[in-house]
Amino acid sequence: MPPASPAAKTETLTETTTRAVRPVDLVHLAKQCLGDESLELEVLRLFDTTLKTYYEKLQLAASFDDIALVLHSIKGAASGVGAWSIADIAKAMEHEMRSGRPLTQERIADLGLMVEDVRGFIARMVTNEAA
């Protein structure tokens, strides 16, 4: 296999850096929305509402099936917009549950911190757009 081109290395580095810096991968979101900035903002608004709703449902869920369904929904929605930190922790939580480990309130709170981080980022994006 030939070595990666400098552009490919830069793109990988940029993706990694972007994932670490921003709670939402805006490059991924732009690709999902075909570069339509107004659609990106609308998707972010919808994701914000979805994320708030599903996190509240997770806090109230009692059965294994309910928790698994909510985590799967959070993971899918987060992956769609590029909120990788949320998608990754939701996926890990799903795996932990399926491996027989109980889901602790501390773990749910960890996800909650990421949810608040992403929701704050979205609020700033929407506010900047309106200005």
HELIX and SHEET records of a PDB file:
HELIX    1   1 PRO A    6  VAL A   21  1                                  16    
HELIX    2   2 LEU A   26  GLN A   32  1                                   7    
HELIX    3   3 GLU A   37  LEU A   60  1                                  24    
HELIX    4   4 PHE A   64  VAL A   81  1                                  18    
HELIX    5   5 TRP A   84  ARG A   98  1                                  15    
HELIX    6   6 GLN A  105  ALA A  130  1                                  26    
END                                                                             
